[in-house]
Amino acid sequence: MKKDIISKQCEENNTKIIMVVLDGLGDIPSPANDNKTPLETAKTPNIDKLAPQSAMGRLTPVIDGITPGSGPAHLALFGYDPLEDLIGRGVLEAFGLGVDVGKNDVAIRANFCTVGSDGKIEDRRAGRIPTELGQNLCRLLSGKIKSANGVNVLITPGMSHRFAVVLKGKGLGNKVTDTDPQHEGMLPLKATGQDAKSKKTANVANILMEKFKVALKDSYPANGVLFRGFSSPPNLISFPERFNIKAAAIATYPMYKGLAQIVGMDIIKSGSTLRDEIEALKTCYSDFGFFYFHIKETDAGGEDGDLERKVSGIEKFDKALPEIMELKPDVLAITGDHSTPVIMKRHSWHPVPVMVLAKDCFRDGLARFTEKNCIVGSIGSVPMLNLMPLLLAHAGRLGKYGA
């Protein structure tokens, strides 16, 4: 298999690779924005300086037409096949929060939401409540609900409206459908299981949904809960082992830390701002060969249909870029994990723009890093899982194949 060939060709050296992931970066032209994308709208003088020296292209996270979740999209970025090595969202969230999830446990990613008097969802994210309020509500739930149908329940707060629920008990399965219908104006769904063990888990989840609803009845706008990503820990070959490179992850949101931890990256502690992430990168730079550097704001802007916020996220990164370049990485990649078009307010299937700068890359001579320029870039339109081997090759970490 291709991934086995790549692993066998990996060689160790002292080069540095930085992969910047502007979450949800990809977009499509908007009639309300003069038919421009956020990348085209953003003022990015520092990216513009690097663009003509870089190779550009487009990445498909899964396959054409398939809209990816953040989990499979990141797996593809890290060189894993998202169709073979799927990691559930619940496990990602729980690991990112430092929760111990055993191989027989089931982790769930949960959202506080706003429910109207008719029981229908008014806001799937409860207005993105402050993290402190989310923590308080999780303490409330933990104090009142410790088990359901003989299964122990562990509740851990995340950021804003997000938290993790881990079910610990015998005979649990993870093949369970989400209760989040993905749209406002609908009733929360009932969890259903695909096999006997998963039906037990689904029953517990439905009991919890009702218990949470009662406990949160006076907590408007966070008076409901939605469950997604029922999952258990996977069995993966670690990133450092596969690619013979020591890897560091710098991210502010728990889910992304969780994913990086699951594939064997070291999680570098940082605060919650881009400035904190930059300082963390500088602090650990001498100790690793690969750096995953995640920025969330671009995706949040896309999901909220907030053009200004998405543009602002891109521009904030551009202002910080010179400090990254002062570290003199041998390979720099700027990309996203998926597209989150502002006019769609959700993840989409559209290809993701990518820009790669290295001393031996093909210099496309394109003036700016935009979706349209990436269409004609020398990298072409390729599966996202091809990016990691390309970065390793530019870093001189892939040996010759065959005689």
N, C-alpha and C positions, 0 to 999 in steps of 0.2 A: 504494500500500500504506500501511497505517496508520503504519508506522515512518517512511516518507518524509514523511508529513504532519506528524508530531511533530517531526522534524528541522527542517523548514522553518519551524515556528512558534516554535522556541527563540530566546529573547532573552537577552542578557547583562545582568546587574546585579550588585550587591554582596551579595546574600543568601547565607546559609549553610544547607546541608542536611547533616544527619548521619543516616546510615542505620546503626543498630546491628543487627548480625546475630548473634543468639544461636543458634549452629549447632545444628540438630536440635531446636529449641525445642518444636515441636508435640508433643502427646501425647494419650493417651486415658485415661479414668478406669480406675483399677485397683482390683479388689475387695480386693487386699491393702493398699490405701492409702485405705480408707473411700470407695472410688469417687471419688477425687479425682485430678487430674493434678498433676504437679510445680508448675505455675504456681499452682494453687489452694493447694497445700501450702506453698509458699515464703512467707516473711515479706518483703513488699516495700513497706514504708511510703513509700518515695520514688516508686516507680512509682504507688502508690495515690494520691498527691497530684496526679499529672498525669492519671490515668485519667479523672475526670469531665469534664475540659476537652478530652479527645481524641476522635477518631473511631476506631472499631474495625471490624474485619472479618476475613475469611478469604481466604487466597491459595492458589490451586492452581498448583503449580510447572509442570506440563506439561499434562495433561488428567486428568479424573476417573478414578481407579482406577489411574493409572500411578505407580509408585514411582520418584522421580528420584534420580540420583546427585548428588553435590555440584556437579559441573561444570554440567550443564544447569540445576540449581536456581539457582545463582548467576548464570548468564547471564540467566535470567528476572528475577531481582532487579534486574539492571543494565539491563533494558529490551530485551534481545535475545530473539528467538523461539527457545526451546530445541529446537524441531523443525527449524529451518532453519540455525541457527548453532552446531551442536554442536561442542564442543571436547573432545578426548580427555583422559582422566585422566593419562596418561603425560606429555603435553606440559605440563599444568598443574603437575605435580610437578617436572618438569625446569626449567621457567622459574622456578618459585619458588625453586629451589636455585641459580639463577644459571648454569645450564648453557646453552651455545650449541647450540640445536637447529636445524639447517639444514632447508630445505624438503623435502629428499629423505631426511632422517634419520627414524628411528622411535624415539619415546620410550615407555618402559614404566614404569608405577608398580609397584614391587616391595615385597613384605612379607616380612620374616623370619617363619617360622612354626615350630611344633613338630610334628615327625612321629614317630609311634610306630614300634615295631619291625616292625609289619605294613605300614608305608608310609602309613597313614592319618593324616589331620591331626588332631592333638589340640587345637591352639590356632592359629587363623589369624593371630594377632598376636604369637605367641611370648611371651605374658604381658606384652606392652607393655614390652619390655626397655628399660633406660636408654639414652638417646641416645648416651652415650659408648661403650657396648658395641656399639651399632649401627655407630658410626663405625669402631671397631676391626675389626669383621667385614667392613665394606666395604673397608677397607685390605687385609685378608687376601684377599678375592676379587679385588681389583684387581691385587694382586701375582701371583696365580696365573693369572688369566684376562684376557687382553687382546684376544682375538679368538675367533671361532667360525665355521667354514666360510667363511673369507675375509672376514668382516665384523668391523670394529673394534668393540670393546665399551667403553663408558665408564660407570663405576659411581660414583655420587655419593651419599653418605649424606644422609638427611633427619633427621627427629625420631623418636626411639624406634625402632620396628621398621620404619620406612619408609625406602625409598631409591629412587633413579631409575636406570634403565638406558637408555642411548641407543645405538642401533645405527647405525653409519655405514658405508655401503657402497653399491654400485651395485645398482639394480634391486630395491629394497625396497618393499614395500607395507604399509599399516597396517590392512587389513581382516582382523584376526586375532582369534580368540576368546581369552578369558581362560583362564588355568590355575587360577584360584581358583574352587572350586566353591561358595563362599559359605557353606558349612556345615562344622562339624567332623564327624569320623567318616567322612569320605569320602577317597578317593584324589585327589591333585592331577590336574587334567585335562590332556590333551594339547592344545597350541595347534594350531589349524587355520586355514588361510588360505582366503579366498573367491575369490581370483584367483591368477594365476601369480606375480606379485610378492609377494603376501601369503603364498603358500605357502612362498616362500623365507624370508621373515621368520619364519614359524611353525617352519620347520625349524631355524633358528638358535636360536629361543627354546627349543625342546625340547632341543637340544644343551646350551644354557646351564643349563637346569634340572638336567640330569644332572651337569654339571660343578660346579655350585654344591652339589649334594647331596654329592658326594664331598669337596669342600673343607670343608664344614661338618659332617662326620660326627662330630667331637668337640666340637661347639659347642652342645650341648643347653643351654637349650631352643630356641635359634635354630639348628636343624639342618636347616632347609628353607627354600625360597623359593617364593612365589606371584607370578604376573604378572597385571597388570590394565591395561586402558586403553591398548592399543597405538594410537599416534596420531602425527600430524605437525602442524606449525603450520598454523592456519587463516588465511584471508584475511578479516579483519573491518574494518569502518569503526570507528575508535577512538571510545571513549566521549566524550572531550572534543570531537571533531569532530561527532559525532551530536547532542550535547545542548548544545553551545556553553558548556561549563563545565569549569573546571580541576578535576581530581579527584585525591584522595589516598586511598591504601589503607593501613590500619593493621591488621596481622594477624601472628600469631606462627607459624602453620604454613605451610610452603613452598607447598603446593598453592594456597592462597587468595591468596598473594602472586603466584603464577604466573598465576592467572586474571586478577587485577587488572592485572598487567603486560601480558598479551596484549590486553586491551581498552583499553590506553593510559593507565591510571592511574599516577600517581607512587607508588612504594613508599616509605613512610616507615620509616626504620630504628627499631626499638625492641627492647627486651629481650623476655623470654619470659613476663612476668607481666602481669596486668591493670593493675597500677600503672605498668609500663613503657609500656603502650599509652596510658594516660591522659596521661602526660607527653609522649609523642610527639604526641598530638592537640593538646595545648596549644602545643607548640613550632611546629607547622606551621599553626596555625589561621588566621593572617592571610594565608596565601599561596594558599588554595584556596577553591572554592565548594561542592564536594561532598566528603564524607568517608564512606568505607566503613570501618566499625569492627567487626572480627570477633572473636568470643569462641568458643573451641572447647570448653570444659569441659562445656557442656550436652550436646553430642552424644556426647562420650566417656562420660558417665554413662548416657545412653540405650543406647548400644551394649553397654555392660557390664552392663545390667540393674541399674544401681546408682542407686536412687531418691535416696539421700542425696547422692550426688555431683551429680546433675542439679539437685536443689533447691539445693545449695550454690553451684553455678555461677550460678544465677539470683539468689540472695541476694547474692553477691559483686558482681555487676553493679549490683544495686539500691543497695548501699552506695556505689558509685562514681558513681552517676547525678548527685548534686548537683554534682560537679565538672564534669561535662559541661554541665549546665544553667547553670553560672556563665559559660560561654562565650556564652550567649544565642543559640543557633541559631534561625534563622527557621523552620526545619522540622526536627522530630525524628521519625524512624520507628524503632520497636522491633519486630523481627520475627525470623523464622528463615529458613533456606534450604529446609528440609524438616522433616518430623516424624520423630522417632526415639523411638517409644514404649518406655518402660522394660520393659513386659511383653513386647515383641516383640524387643528387643535388636537392632534393625536399622532402616534407613530404612523409611518406609511412605508410602502414598498419601494419608494424611489431610491435610486442609487445614491451612495454617499460620496461626496467629494474627498479627495485625498491629495496631499502634496508631500513629496519626499525630497529632502535636501541631503546630498552626500557628495563627496569629492568626485566620485565616479558615476554619478547619476546622469541621465540624459537631460541636458538643459533645454527645456521646451521653449524658453524665451517668451513665455506668456506674461503679460503685464500684471495680472492680478489673479489671486486664488478665488475663483468663482465656479459655480456649477457649470456654466456654459463653457468656460475655458477648460474645465476638466474633461468635457466631452471629447476634445481634440488632443488631450495630453498623451504623452508617449507611454504611460502605464497602461492606457486603454481601459476597458470595462472588464473587470475581473472579479472572481469570488473574493470576498473579504478575507477568507482564511489564507489567501495567497500573499497577503501583505507581510505577515511575519517572516516567511522565508525570504522575501525581497529585502527586508530590512537587515536580516542576518547576512545576506549576500553582500550588500553595500558596506557592511561593517567588516567584511573579510572573515566572516565566521562560518561560511559554508565551503567545504572543500570540493575538489573536482570529483565528478561522478564518472566512474569507469576509467578504462585505460586511455 
